């Protein structure tokens, strides 16, 4: 097991990474307990910080919430006494709170060139806001995103909402997008301090709804279609990792019922079967266009996040 994890780590660190990919990579090393590597990744994110405060800006000027995925590792490193990263975290937070484009109710846009709310943003911005102590703002962002993207009849999230047109630019229930939402909400839930029981209960309810909606479409092989409810779309492996991570963390925290563990174990076994000799997690929604089964930094990172969560929840070895 350790050898497989090391190979997945090595393959991940060899990959080129955009802002959100750098962030989820750093989060994976944090959860594995390798703070040294996480802090090195945080330093590089700060080195690539734009003048407006967005972290890890490499080659994609339109990103609004993606850079905030780096915020957690930068923030944790700052709490360990790194003043440079403390300033970098403050600038990222200030951008989200005051400069980032948003809808009239304050819900953040995912990009700065279109009035769009993306399901991806569940994972990118609210967890950093929560880690930085802005719990109410994190909850408000989740509420705003969910109001626009949750399809109650399907119990799935759509991908992209256009605020100007008040309609979807992409209504497809993208698998990895639903994974971003479930895992992002779980990261926020784990960050809540005592005294927020109402918010904790509400968020746990949202997470269970998201899990239940996806798990209805789980294939016999433990994987999902790229568009969760479209069997004509390709089969991919990252949503299984993302949901397994979410379930193991929910079980560890006591927010999910034990019945979910069977699903997590099944999805985890399916993901393990996709790791090749080079340490690549194969058949995830593939970078850079995410329109085919392939490999991607986020797929590598979520394998590691899944394993950290499984370890902490006391799951059996694969």
SULKAZI-V475241 format. One line per field, one symbol per residue. psi: psi as a letter, one per 40 degrees, with the letter a starting at -180 (. if undefined). A space follows every 10 residues. Layout:
psi->???
This chain:
psi->dddddddddd dddeiihadd dddddddddd deegdddddd dddddddfhi deehifhheg eehddddede ddddddddde ehdddddddd dddddddddh iiideehhid ieeighhidd dddddddddd deegdddddd ddddddddeh gddefihidh hhddefihdh eighdddddd dddddddddd ehiiefdddd dddddddddd ddddddehid eeiiidhdeg eeiihieddd dddddddddd ddeeeiidde dddddddddd ddeehadeeh hifihhieef eihbiidddd dddddddddd ddefiii.
